Each structure stands twice: as structure tokens, then as C-alpha cells.
């Protein structure tokens, strides 16, 4: 059996969506829909299932009414500690220190220290330790909890920084995330790899509460983008607050990653990329051009 089918079955089995994913996969193979469309249709179906079951809780959730406040924290998470991280993560961390070390308090969250900053429900921690909740999705919970309590800037450990001006445009807002998709029409409407917030933000707080409700009774992940789907439900509720967030697409933030994957070296392309944005979402799983990494990063 081809590897891609094996991967599909394994992924679908975990999320209990084998029938749905098989149908969309066959439609793609028959050239009825594109691979991208198949993925979007699959996520949309999960979104509406979640919305039907969980949106009703938004009228019952009680969030604190404390006044939002600014924060000098930058939060980065690598559960094993930066000293044990891949080289690309270490380079990203050094870039954050270079750009923000003099003006921000940079804190690395690990398995050893997260409970010193926030309180997570015990059933969440138990499911994380049992492997029911993956490290990736546990970090989704941590970023929301940290930002709600303290505010500040969350950066995935694979975010490379080439400047520090962009954040100044967000610091007068209660919340900033990069937008996803075209014309803000998709059910995955944001990127969670960078999140800036004042403390006590109600959008993040209610998103976190929905995730807690989900995991209280579930022992499997319906979709990788669970945080994003609950976030969309909450921003639909607070539509006027969502509209206040600066509309900046995350497309440019992935250009450096694409550039590092190919063999061509072009200083003009690199300079154009870093002039577009200060924050670049990379990955430790990609086969980057090592020579370019040594020259650029």
C-alpha cells in the first residue's frame, strides 16, 4: 500500500474520520477536486461538527472582567529546553534574543517549568502525560493560558526574527494574530504560531475554555487545527473585536522557509523577503539548504 494512503489511514484513524477522508481522497484521485480543496472540505466538515456541539457553550462561559494590560514577556516553548533543541530552533531563539533581548523578558517554557507560571486542569495534564494530548496541542493550551494571564508575545520556537519594528504596530491593540486565507472567508482564519495580546483578552480566554470543555470528555483530536476552529467560533461571537485586529496576511511570513528549501541563492530575493516582515515561520522538519542557512541565519 502506498505511503500516502498509509499516512492518511493513520491520521484518519486517530481523528475518527476515515469515511470522510476516504471520500475526499478518492474525489481528489479522480480529479473531481484538488488536493487543497479536499483538505479544506475535510476541515470544514469537522468545523461544523464542532460548532454544532460546542458553540452553545459560548453563552455559558464566564471569563474574568479584569482590565487588559500590556506585557514585556515573549513566550517560547521547547519542552526539552533550548539546549536540547535542533540547530534551527537554536538559531531562531538566538534571533529573538538579538532583536528583543534588551527590551523584552524572553521566557522559554519547558516540561519542567510551565506549572510555575500557570495552572492547567489536572485532567489536561494527565492526558498530556499519557500521550492523548500531543506536545503540539498541549502547547496550544499553554500559549492561550500564558497570554490570558500575563499577555505578551507568543512565538513558536521555529520563528526567526530579522527585525523588531513590526511589534510596535500591535502594542496598542488588545490582540494581534496574522490572518489566514483569502478575504477572511475560511474557517481557519488565523495563524497561531505568533500571537500578541494584552492580558485578560476575552477572545483568547473563551477559546481556551472551549478547549478545556472539549478535552474534559474527549480522548482524541478531531482535527489538528482545534485551537483555530474554536478561535473562529469566538471571533464570530465578537465580530466587532475581530474587525479591530490589523488585517495582515501570514503569506509573507512563510517565504523565507520556501527560499531556504531551494538551491538557488539570490540576495535580492532574500532582501525582498526580510523587507516584507520581521517574523519568519520556519520548521525543524524541512530539508533546508545547509549552505544557505549558514550564510543567512
Secondary structure, 3 states (H helix, E strand, C coil): CCHHHHHHHHHHHHHCCHHHHHHHHHHHHCCCCCHHHHHHHHHHHHHHHHHHHHHHHHHCCCCCCCCCCCCCEEEEECCCCHHHCCHHHHHHHHHHHHHHCCCCEEEEECCCCHHHHCCCCHHHHHHHHCCCCCHHHHHHHHHHHHHHHHCEEEECCCEEECCCCHHHHCCCCCEEEEECCCCCCCCCCEEEEEEEECCCCHHHHHHHHHHHHHHHHCCCCCCCCHHHHHHHHHHHHCHHHHHHCCCCECHHHHHHHHHHHCCCCCHHHHHHHHHHCCEEECCCCCCCCHHHHHHHC
